[in-house]
């Protein structure tokens, strides 16, 4: 119990540091003296990464995870080679530190001293961190010619980070990162056009550890520190202060006796949580636990309920105002306002939600589920009993954003408002609840934050080798067609997402495939700015879908754990629920006209009037396509089961509605109406 308390205090301290970091520039202290951990970007990011690594090892020490041994052995083999190449360049004491960091990173492969290694890892992480804090100025000047201790500290810190990712995310992401590093080292053995001269380990470690805008402390890590940590803390505090429960009760206010209402409530709750969360797996677990009994009372089978909940969880990644971490990274990488990403996400979120709701309606009708008996709370009663306190933080965020302030300011202020509001309603939270919320806020960041830092490592390796440009040129040469390149990127994202979180999936896929897709889209006549935005939203969307694609998908596993079913089966069901969404994602890029669905690409390049006209045209066609695909998917119209032939016809009609041809679109729309009328009035039940 004492160990748990100490872990909780450390996690809470990490959250408090980041909350103070936001306010520090406005305090008198910032004008009196320069404090590196509060005033210098490089040191602030290093502190952020140190908190993540140390929290990871402390949490692993108290609650040992069980990562895959198979992935661990691959990780150990890949990490060993750069380690051995480094040892001749450093002294014996430095070598001992590096070897110890290596042993700790792959610690789960040993069972005897595993917990002790985790504790040592937490202590050992402090050395490269304090080394950087004390020597940050000198390190900048010798980035290209690092000294022995620079190399030892840099590679040791990297290995410890890989160990955290292995424990909390799985070995795949660390393995992929090391493969990119291997390419940078041994690229000279590849045939053209993939051949590169190869770089020394010392040069790469200089990039990884010393350069402010590269690898461990680069731009993407800055996104984690400046944005993601704050909505992680905010979401955790909402839960610990019971404001999330008050929001859930507000959803139950609209819950009627129809069994369809359970699915509708799940989507509504997912959207409300998604507005303040940004975590698909966390939202899937929350919605599942909240509505599990309601699903059972309505008669949903556990597998379908879990599949719906997994889809509902991923809504968090595209629900404004707080989108998932991908959105912040996209805004930073493309150097565009975050509000642009928010605007582009609104139609996507609407279509995604509509698809889930439509599947739910048809499923309940086909399964002939019984009416739901549940006690409802009236709206006035809900507000009087403190429901307003659950709604206030969301209203605060929206108000601050509309006032023109940053998303970070909105979330931090909403966090403070949440704490104040929680103590104004009954039952009032305790100091223990507040501590738990602060601790859980940073605990959520261990897996997400460490993944983001490793994704920044991958980005640095790709930039050093020029692999992104080479891969893009190769993709253009072999495809020579936008649709082939899009298909390749979609499949690549889904495969990559089987073992990598959505954020890392998006970063890797965009580095390697986005330039080629943008080039092909531009060659087809699309303005470059429109092509760029549409391409990245396309990759964003598929990275999100990877979260529910079997055999791996974090939202699937979260939903499976709630309903007690096999996560692979949940993944298959979730993918089936999501079937129309896999298809409509292509609309973002099939033609310039269809980019109007994202609003910003056409607004920036063709003006408001064109955007409004094409937006509503394409929106109606897309909604119709989702309807056709759902009919084909579920096999039901107006309570009548459809044969395989009719389902194929519905699928073909859906295809007509999304191809980039207005004639075929209109034909498909007329066919859909005729199909519905015929099946409704001519077919027998």
QUIQUISUL-V727034 format. One record per residue. N is the residue number from 1. RES is the residue in three letters. SS is DSSP state (~ for helix, > for strand, _ for the rest). PHI is phi in whole degrees, -180 to 180 (NA if undefined). Layout:
# QUIQUISUL-V727034
<<N | RES | SS | PHI> <N | RES | SS | PHI>>
This chain:
# QUIQUISUL-V727034
<<1 | UNK | _ | NA> <2 | UNK | ~ | -64> <3 | UNK | ~ | -64> <4 | UNK | ~ | -63> <5 | UNK | ~ | -62> <6 | UNK | ~ | -62> <7 | UNK | ~ | -61> <8 | UNK | ~ | -62> <9 | UNK | ~ | -65> <10 | UNK | ~ | -65> <11 | UNK | ~ | -62> <12 | UNK | ~ | -64> <13 | UNK | ~ | -62> <14 | UNK | ~ | -63> <15 | UNK | ~ | -65> <16 | UNK | ~ | -63> <17 | UNK | ~ | -56> <18 | UNK | ~ | -70> <19 | UNK | ~ | -65> <20 | UNK | ~ | -66> <21 | UNK | ~ | -57> <22 | UNK | ~ | -67> <23 | UNK | ~ | -84> <24 | UNK | ~ | -54> <25 | UNK | _ | -60> <26 | UNK | _ | -100> <27 | UNK | _ | -97> <28 | UNK | _ | -59> <29 | UNK | ~ | -59> <30 | UNK | ~ | -67> <31 | UNK | ~ | -92> <32 | UNK | ~ | -89> <33 | UNK | _ | -147> <34 | UNK | _ | -91> <35 | UNK | _ | -111> <36 | UNK | ~ | -51> <37 | UNK | ~ | -71> <38 | UNK | ~ | -116> <39 | UNK | ~ | -122> <40 | UNK | _ | -115> <41 | UNK | ~ | -54> <42 | UNK | ~ | -60> <43 | UNK | ~ | -75> <44 | UNK | ~ | -61> <45 | UNK | ~ | -67> <46 | UNK | ~ | -63> <47 | UNK | ~ | -64> <48 | UNK | ~ | -59> <49 | UNK | ~ | -66> <50 | UNK | ~ | -61> <51 | UNK | ~ | -60> <52 | UNK | ~ | -64> <53 | UNK | ~ | -64> <54 | UNK | ~ | -65> <55 | UNK | ~ | -61> <56 | UNK | ~ | -61> <57 | UNK | ~ | -71> <58 | UNK | ~ | -66> <59 | UNK | ~ | -66> <60 | UNK | ~ | -66> <61 | UNK | ~ | -67> <62 | UNK | ~ | -82> <63 | UNK | _ | -126> <64 | UNK | _ | -60> <65 | UNK | _ | -80> <66 | UNK | _ | -129> <67 | UNK | _ | -71> <68 | UNK | _ | -67> <69 | UNK | ~ | -63> <70 | UNK | ~ | -60> <71 | UNK | ~ | -63> <72 | UNK | ~ | -63> <73 | UNK | ~ | -68> <74 | UNK | ~ | -65> <75 | UNK | ~ | -59> <76 | UNK | ~ | -61> <77 | UNK | ~ | -68> <78 | UNK | ~ | -70> <79 | UNK | ~ | -75> <80 | UNK | ~ | -67> <81 | UNK | ~ | -64> <82 | UNK | ~ | -60> <83 | UNK | ~ | -64> <84 | UNK | ~ | -68> <85 | UNK | ~ | -67> <86 | UNK | ~ | -79> <87 | UNK | ~ | -54> <88 | UNK | _ | -65> <89 | UNK | _ | -94> <90 | UNK | _ | -128> <91 | UNK | _ | -81> <92 | UNK | ~ | -64> <93 | UNK | ~ | -69> <94 | UNK | ~ | -62> <95 | UNK | ~ | -63> <96 | UNK | ~ | -62> <97 | UNK | ~ | -64> <98 | UNK | ~ | -63> <99 | UNK | ~ | -65> <100 | UNK | ~ | -66> <101 | UNK | ~ | -62> <102 | UNK | ~ | -64> <103 | UNK | ~ | -63> <104 | UNK | ~ | -66> <105 | UNK | ~ | -58> <106 | UNK | _ | -101> <107 | UNK | ~ | -52> <108 | UNK | ~ | -59> <109 | UNK | ~ | -74> <110 | UNK | _ | -110> <111 | UNK | _ | -100> <112 | UNK | _ | -73> <113 | UNK | _ | -117> <114 | UNK | ~ | -62> <115 | UNK | ~ | -67> <116 | UNK | ~ | -64> <117 | UNK | ~ | -64> <118 | UNK | ~ | -63> <119 | UNK | ~ | -66> <120 | UNK | ~ | -64> <121 | UNK | ~ | -61> <122 | UNK | ~ | -62> <123 | UNK | ~ | -74> <124 | UNK | ~ | -66> <125 | UNK | ~ | -64> <126 | UNK | ~ | -70> <127 | UNK | ~ | -64> <128 | UNK | ~ | -66> <129 | UNK | ~ | -69> <130 | UNK | ~ | -68> <131 | UNK | ~ | -62> <132 | UNK | ~ | -70> <133 | UNK | ~ | -61> <134 | UNK | ~ | -79> <135 | UNK | ~ | -122> <136 | UNK | ~ | -59> <137 | UNK | ~ | -70> <138 | UNK | ~ | -64> <139 | UNK | ~ | -62> <140 | UNK | ~ | -60> <141 | UNK | ~ | -76> <142 | UNK | _ | -115> <143 | UNK | _ | -62> <144 | UNK | _ | -82> <145 | UNK | _ | -125> <146 | UNK | _ | -66> <147 | UNK | _ | -86> <148 | UNK | ~ | -61> <149 | UNK | ~ | -70> <150 | UNK | ~ | -60> <151 | UNK | ~ | -65> <152 | UNK | ~ | -64> <153 | UNK | ~ | -65> <154 | UNK | ~ | -64> <155 | UNK | ~ | -73> <156 | UNK | ~ | -61> <157 | UNK | ~ | -62> <158 | UNK | ~ | -65> <159 | UNK | ~ | -62> <160 | UNK | ~ | -64> <161 | UNK | ~ | -63> <162 | UNK | ~ | -58> <163 | UNK | ~ | -65> <164 | UNK | ~ | -65> <165 | UNK | ~ | -61> <166 | UNK | ~ | -60> <167 | UNK | ~ | -72> <168 | UNK | ~ | -107> <169 | UNK | _ | -115> <170 | UNK | _ | 112> <171 | UNK | ~ | -81> <172 | UNK | ~ | -62> <173 | UNK | ~ | -63> <174 | UNK | ~ | -64> <175 | UNK | ~ | -63> <176 | UNK | ~ | -62> <177 | UNK | ~ | -60> <178 | UNK | ~ | -70> <179 | UNK | ~ | -64> <180 | UNK | ~ | -64> <181 | UNK | ~ | -68> <182 | UNK | ~ | -58> <183 | UNK | ~ | -61> <184 | UNK | ~ | -64> <185 | UNK | ~ | -82> <186 | UNK | ~ | -110> <187 | UNK | ~ | -62> <188 | UNK | ~ | -71> <189 | UNK | ~ | -87> <190 | UNK | _ | -82> <191 | UNK | _ | -78> <192 | UNK | _ | -60> <193 | UNK | _ | -90> <194 | UNK | _ | -86> <195 | UNK | _ | -71> <196 | UNK | _ | -131> <197 | UNK | _ | -63> <198 | UNK | _ | 91> <199 | UNK | _ | -123> <200 | UNK | _ | -71> <201 | UNK | ~ | -61> <202 | UNK | ~ | -63> <203 | UNK | ~ | -64> <204 | UNK | ~ | -66> <205 | UNK | ~ | -67> <206 | UNK | ~ | -59> <207 | UNK | ~ | -66> <208 | UNK | ~ | -68> <209 | UNK | ~ | -107> <210 | UNK | ~ | -99> <211 | UNK | _ | -68> <212 | UNK | _ | -64> <213 | UNK | _ | -102> <214 | UNK | _ | -133> <215 | UNK | ~ | 43> <216 | UNK | ~ | -59> <217 | UNK | ~ | -119> <218 | UNK | _ | -85> <219 | UNK | ~ | -60> <220 | UNK | ~ | -67> <221 | UNK | ~ | -61> <222 | UNK | ~ | -60> <223 | UNK | ~ | -65> <224 | UNK | ~ | -60> <225 | UNK | ~ | -75> <226 | UNK | ~ | -90> <227 | UNK | ~ | -128> <228 | UNK | ~ | -64> <229 | UNK | ~ | -60> <230 | UNK | ~ | -73> <231 | UNK | ~ | -76> <232 | UNK | ~ | -66> <233 | UNK | ~ | -65> <234 | UNK | ~ | -60> <235 | UNK | ~ | -62> <236 | UNK | ~ | -67> <237 | UNK | ~ | -66> <238 | UNK | ~ | -57> <239 | UNK | ~ | -72> <240 | UNK | ~ | -70> <241 | UNK | _ | -86> <242 | UNK | _ | 68> <243 | UNK | ~ | -73> <244 | UNK | ~ | -64> <245 | UNK | ~ | -65> <246 | UNK | ~ | -66> <247 | UNK | ~ | -63> <248 | UNK | ~ | -61> <249 | UNK | ~ | -62> <250 | UNK | ~ | -64> <251 | UNK | ~ | -68> <252 | UNK | ~ | -63> <253 | UNK | ~ | -59> <254 | UNK | _ | -92> <255 | UNK | _ | -80> <256 | UNK | _ | -94> <257 | UNK | _ | -86> <258 | UNK | _ | -67> <259 | UNK | _ | -62> <260 | UNK | ~ | -63> <261 | UNK | ~ | -66> <262 | UNK | ~ | -68> <263 | UNK | ~ | -63> <264 | UNK | ~ | -62> <265 | UNK | ~ | -65> <266 | UNK | ~ | -62> <267 | UNK | ~ | -65> <268 | UNK | ~ | -62> <269 | UNK | ~ | -64> <270 | UNK | ~ | -63> <271 | UNK | ~ | -67> <272 | UNK | ~ | -62> <273 | UNK | ~ | -66> <274 | UNK | ~ | -63> <275 | UNK | _ | -65> <276 | UNK | _ | -125> <277 | UNK | _ | -112> <278 | UNK | _ | 88> <279 | UNK | _ | -116> <280 | UNK | ~ | -63> <281 | UNK | ~ | -64> <282 | UNK | ~ | -63> <283 | UNK | ~ | -69> <284 | UNK | ~ | -61> <285 | UNK | ~ | -65> <286 | UNK | ~ | -66> <287 | UNK | ~ | -64> <288 | UNK | ~ | -61> <289 | UNK | ~ | -65> <290 | UNK | ~ | -69> <291 | UNK | ~ | -110> <292 | UNK | ~ | -55> <293 | UNK | ~ | -67> <294 | UNK | ~ | -65> <295 | UNK | ~ | -60> <296 | UNK | ~ | -66> <297 | UNK | ~ | -63> <298 | UNK | ~ | -78> <299 | UNK | _ | 99> <300 | UNK | _ | -63> <301 | UNK | _ | -74> <302 | UNK | ~ | -59> <303 | UNK | ~ | -68> <304 | UNK | ~ | -66> <305 | UNK | ~ | -59> <306 | UNK | ~ | -66> <307 | UNK | ~ | -64> <308 | UNK | ~ | -64> <309 | UNK | ~ | -65> <310 | UNK | ~ | -61> <311 | UNK | ~ | -65> <312 | UNK | ~ | -61> <313 | UNK | ~ | -61> <314 | UNK | ~ | -70> <315 | UNK | ~ | -57> <316 | UNK | ~ | -57> <317 | UNK | ~ | -73> <318 | UNK | ~ | -129> <319 | UNK | _ | -101> <320 | UNK | _ | -67> <321 | UNK | _ | -84> <322 | UNK | _ | -100> <323 | UNK | _ | -83> <324 | UNK | _ | -69> <325 | UNK | ~ | -61> <326 | UNK | ~ | -58> <327 | UNK | ~ | -63> <328 | UNK | ~ | -66> <329 | UNK | ~ | -67> <330 | UNK | ~ | -59> <331 | UNK | ~ | -61> <332 | UNK | ~ | -71> <333 | UNK | ~ | -68> <334 | UNK | ~ | -85> <335 | UNK | _ | 57> <336 | UNK | _ | -121> <337 | UNK | _ | -64> <338 | UNK | ~ | -61> <339 | UNK | ~ | -62> <340 | UNK | ~ | -62> <341 | UNK | ~ | -64> <342 | UNK | ~ | -59> <343 | UNK | ~ | -62> <344 | UNK | ~ | -66> <345 | UNK | ~ | -80> <346 | UNK | ~ | -61> <347 | UNK | ~ | -62> <348 | UNK | ~ | -63> <349 | UNK | ~ | -61> <350 | UNK | ~ | -60> <351 | UNK | ~ | -65> <352 | UNK | ~ | -62> <353 | UNK | ~ | -65> <354 | UNK | ~ | -59> <355 | UNK | ~ | -62> <356 | UNK | ~ | -66> <357 | UNK | ~ | -62> <358 | UNK | ~ | -65> <359 | UNK | ~ | -62> <360 | UNK | ~ | -61> <361 | UNK | ~ | -60> <362 | UNK | ~ | -70> <363 | UNK | ~ | -62> <364 | UNK | ~ | -61> <365 | UNK | ~ | -65> <366 | UNK | ~ | -71> <367 | UNK | ~ | -79> <368 | UNK | _ | 53> <369 | UNK | _ | -75> <370 | UNK | _ | -85> <371 | UNK | _ | -64> <372 | UNK | _ | -103> <373 | UNK | _ | -103> <374 | UNK | _ | -150> <375 | UNK | _ | -76> <376 | UNK | _ | -102> <377 | UNK | _ | -102> <378 | UNK | _ | -77> <379 | UNK | ~ | -59> <380 | UNK | ~ | -62> <381 | UNK | ~ | -65> <382 | UNK | ~ | -63> <383 | UNK | ~ | -64> <384 | UNK | ~ | -67> <385 | UNK | ~ | -86> <386 | UNK | ~ | 108> <387 | UNK | ~ | -61> <388 | UNK | ~ | -61> <389 | UNK | ~ | -68> <390 | UNK | ~ | -76> <391 | UNK | ~ | -85> <392 | UNK | ~ | -58> <393 | UNK | ~ | -60> <394 | UNK | ~ | -67> <395 | UNK | ~ | -61> <396 | UNK | ~ | -61> <397 | UNK | ~ | -60> <398 | UNK | ~ | -62> <399 | UNK | ~ | -63> <400 | UNK | ~ | -68> <401 | UNK | ~ | -66> <402 | UNK | ~ | -67> <403 | UNK | _ | -77> <404 | UNK | _ | 100> <405 | UNK | _ | -90> <406 | UNK | _ | -75> <407 | UNK | ~ | -64> <408 | UNK | ~ | -63> <409 | UNK | ~ | -60> <410 | UNK | ~ | -62> <411 | UNK | ~ | -71> <412 | UNK | ~ | -64> <413 | UNK | ~ | -64> <414 | UNK | ~ | -63> <415 | UNK | ~ | -63> <416 | UNK | ~ | -65> <417 | UNK | ~ | -62> <418 | UNK | ~ | -60> <419 | UNK | ~ | -63> <420 | UNK | ~ | -65> <421 | UNK | ~ | -63> <422 | UNK | ~ | -62> <423 | UNK | _ | -83> <424 | UNK | _ | -98> <425 | UNK | _ | -123> <426 | UNK | _ | -103> <427 | UNK | _ | -73> <428 | UNK | _ | -75> <429 | UNK | _ | -71> <430 | UNK | _ | -108> <431 | UNK | ~ | -60> <432 | UNK | ~ | -64> <433 | UNK | ~ | -64> <434 | UNK | ~ | -64> <435 | UNK | ~ | -62> <436 | UNK | ~ | -63> <437 | UNK | ~ | -65> <438 | UNK | ~ | -63> <439 | UNK | ~ | -68> <440 | UNK | ~ | -66> <441 | UNK | ~ | -60> <442 | UNK | ~ | -82> <443 | UNK | ~ | -61> <444 | UNK | ~ | -62> <445 | UNK | ~ | -82> <446 | UNK | ~ | -58> <447 | UNK | ~ | -74> <448 | UNK | ~ | -67> <449 | UNK | ~ | -64> <450 | UNK | ~ | -64> <451 | UNK | ~ | -63> <452 | UNK | ~ | -65> <453 | UNK | ~ | -65> <454 | UNK | ~ | -67> <455 | UNK | ~ | -62> <456 | UNK | ~ | -66> <457 | UNK | ~ | -59> <458 | UNK | ~ | -60> <459 | UNK | ~ | -58> <460 | UNK | ~ | -63> <461 | UNK | ~ | -65> <462 | UNK | ~ | -68> <463 | UNK | ~ | -65> <464 | UNK | ~ | -61> <465 | UNK | ~ | -82> <466 | UNK | _ | 75> <467 | UNK | ~ | -63> <468 | UNK | ~ | -59> <469 | UNK | ~ | -67> <470 | UNK | ~ | -61> <471 | UNK | ~ | -63> <472 | UNK | ~ | -64> <473 | UNK | ~ | -61> <474 | UNK | ~ | -63> <475 | UNK | ~ | -64> <476 | UNK | ~ | -63> <477 | UNK | ~ | -67> <478 | UNK | ~ | -83> <479 | UNK | ~ | -93> <480 | UNK | _ | 56> <481 | UNK | _ | -153> <482 | UNK | ~ | -62> <483 | UNK | ~ | -68> <484 | UNK | ~ | -66> <485 | UNK | ~ | -63> <486 | UNK | ~ | -63> <487 | UNK | ~ | -62> <488 | UNK | ~ | -60> <489 | UNK | ~ | -63> <490 | UNK | ~ | -64> <491 | UNK | ~ | -65> <492 | UNK | ~ | -59> <493 | UNK | ~ | -65> <494 | UNK | ~ | -67> <495 | UNK | ~ | -67> <496 | UNK | ~ | -61> <497 | UNK | _ | -69> <498 | UNK | _ | -66> <499 | UNK | _ | -133> <500 | UNK | _ | -129> <501 | UNK | _ | -60> <502 | UNK | ~ | -53> <503 | UNK | ~ | -62> <504 | UNK | ~ | -66> <505 | UNK | ~ | -61> <506 | UNK | ~ | -62> <507 | UNK | ~ | -62> <508 | UNK | ~ | -66> <509 | UNK | ~ | -64> <510 | UNK | ~ | -70> <511 | UNK | ~ | -62> <512 | UNK | ~ | -92> <513 | UNK | ~ | -111> <514 | UNK | ~ | -58> <515 | UNK | ~ | -58> <516 | UNK | ~ | -68> <517 | UNK | ~ | -66> <518 | UNK | ~ | -61> <519 | UNK | ~ | -63> <520 | UNK | ~ | -70> <521 | UNK | ~ | -66> <522 | UNK | ~ | -66> <523 | UNK | ~ | -64> <524 | UNK | _ | -81> <525 | UNK | _ | 111> <526 | UNK | _ | -84> <527 | UNK | _ | -57> <528 | UNK | ~ | -59> <529 | UNK | ~ | -65> <530 | UNK | ~ | -65> <531 | UNK | ~ | -63> <532 | UNK | ~ | -63> <533 | UNK | ~ | -65> <534 | UNK | ~ | -65> <535 | UNK | ~ | -62> <536 | UNK | ~ | -70> <537 | UNK | ~ | -70> <538 | UNK | ~ | -61> <539 | UNK | ~ | -70> <540 | UNK | ~ | -57> <541 | UNK | ~ | -62> <542 | UNK | ~ | -73> <543 | UNK | ~ | -64> <544 | UNK | ~ | -67> <545 | UNK | ~ | -64> <546 | UNK | ~ | -62> <547 | UNK | ~ | -70> <548 | UNK | ~ | -124> <549 | UNK | _ | -92> <550 | UNK | _ | -71> <551 | UNK | _ | -82> <552 | UNK | _ | -114> <553 | UNK | _ | 176> <554 | UNK | ~ | -60> <555 | UNK | ~ | -65> <556 | UNK | ~ | -62> <557 | UNK | ~ | -66> <558 | UNK | ~ | -64> <559 | UNK | ~ | -67> <560 | UNK | ~ | -63> <561 | UNK | ~ | -66> <562 | UNK | ~ | -72> <563 | UNK | ~ | -95> <564 | UNK | _ | 68> <565 | UNK | _ | -123> <566 | UNK | _ | -68> <567 | UNK | ~ | -63> <568 | UNK | ~ | -67> <569 | UNK | ~ | -64> <570 | UNK | ~ | -63> <571 | UNK | ~ | -60> <572 | UNK | ~ | -65> <573 | UNK | ~ | -66> <574 | UNK | ~ | -62> <575 | UNK | ~ | -65> <576 | UNK | ~ | -70> <577 | UNK | ~ | -60> <578 | UNK | _ | -86> <579 | UNK | ~ | -49> <580 | UNK | ~ | -61> <581 | UNK | ~ | -71> <582 | UNK | ~ | -64> <583 | UNK | ~ | -82> <584 | UNK | ~ | -71> <585 | UNK | _ | -59> <586 | UNK | _ | -66> <587 | UNK | ~ | -61> <588 | UNK | ~ | -63> <589 | UNK | ~ | -129> <590 | UNK | ~ | -66> <591 | UNK | _ | -160> <592 | UNK | _ | -63> <593 | UNK | ~ | -61> <594 | UNK | ~ | -74> <595 | UNK | ~ | -67> <596 | UNK | ~ | -63> <597 | UNK | ~ | -61> <598 | UNK | ~ | -93> <599 | UNK | _ | 69> <600 | UNK | ~ | -63> <601 | UNK | ~ | -57> <602 | UNK | ~ | -82> <603 | UNK | ~ | -61> <604 | UNK | ~ | -75> <605 | UNK | ~ | -116> <606 | UNK | ~ | -133> <607 | UNK | _ | 98> <608 | UNK | ~ | -72> <609 | UNK | ~ | -61> <610 | UNK | ~ | -62> <611 | UNK | ~ | -63> <612 | UNK | ~ | -62> <613 | UNK | ~ | -60> <614 | UNK | ~ | -72> <615 | UNK | ~ | -61> <616 | UNK | ~ | -71> <617 | UNK | ~ | -62> <618 | UNK | ~ | -70> <619 | UNK | ~ | -65> <620 | UNK | ~ | -62> <621 | UNK | ~ | -66> <622 | UNK | ~ | -70> <623 | UNK | ~ | -60> <624 | UNK | ~ | -63> <625 | UNK | ~ | -65> <626 | UNK | ~ | -61> <627 | UNK | ~ | -61> <628 | UNK | ~ | -63> <629 | UNK | ~ | -66> <630 | UNK | ~ | -69> <631 | UNK | ~ | -59> <632 | UNK | ~ | -65> <633 | UNK | ~ | -70> <634 | UNK | ~ | -88> <635 | UNK | _ | 78> <636 | UNK | > | -149> <637 | UNK | > | -142> <638 | UNK | _ | 51> <639 | UNK | _ | 79> <640 | UNK | > | -110> <641 | UNK | > | -73> <642 | UNK | _ | -105> <643 | UNK | _ | -76> <644 | UNK | ~ | -60> <645 | UNK | ~ | -61> <646 | UNK | ~ | -65> <647 | UNK | ~ | -67> <648 | UNK | ~ | -66> <649 | UNK | ~ | -61> <650 | UNK | ~ | -62> <651 | UNK | ~ | -65> <652 | UNK | ~ | -66> <653 | UNK | ~ | -62> <654 | UNK | ~ | -59> <655 | UNK | ~ | -64> <656 | UNK | ~ | -60> <657 | UNK | ~ | -76> <658 | UNK | ~ | -112> <659 | UNK | _ | -68> <660 | UNK | _ | -77> <661 | UNK | _ | -149> <662 | UNK | ~ | -63> <663 | UNK | ~ | -62> <664 | UNK | ~ | -67> <665 | UNK | ~ | -62> <666 | UNK | ~ | -65> <667 | UNK | ~ | -59> <668 | UNK | ~ | -63> <669 | UNK | ~ | -65> <670 | UNK | ~ | -65> <671 | UNK | ~ | -62> <672 | UNK | ~ | -65> <673 | UNK | ~ | -64> <674 | UNK | ~ | -64> <675 | UNK | ~ | -61> <676 | UNK | ~ | -65> <677 | UNK | ~ | -62> <678 | UNK | ~ | -64> <679 | UNK | ~ | -68> <680 | UNK | ~ | -73> <681 | UNK | ~ | -106> <682 | UNK | _ | -103> <683 | UNK | _ | -76> <684 | UNK | _ | -87> <685 | UNK | _ | -66>>
